[in-house]
């Protein structure tokens, strides 16, 4: 598990989710833009919650590995979506793509 520190607070999430979020944040910063994203989090009582994180060019995120008595949070859909968004920032779509909006962030889909 990883604890993401952000804006004076922190949330506990899965390691793969945290790494994908940091990669997305890095590319948003390089692009000079912002985005919002929802990630699953582990609450203090062990239940699963959700946090919406606003990431901008000046965002300072830190992810620390943390032991937990609870199961690792795994959400392949969230990780794949973050990876797609990150890839879209690395290689912006050409003129044959359209931008569609969904909860959490903008996604580019080829026509």
Buried (B, 14 or more C-beta within 10 A) or exposed (E): BBBBEBEEEBBBBBBBBBBBBBBBBBBBBEBEEBBEBBBBBBEEEEEEBEBEBEBEEEBEBEBEEBEEEBEEBEBEEBBEBBBBBBBBBEEEEEEEEEEEEEEBBEEBEEE
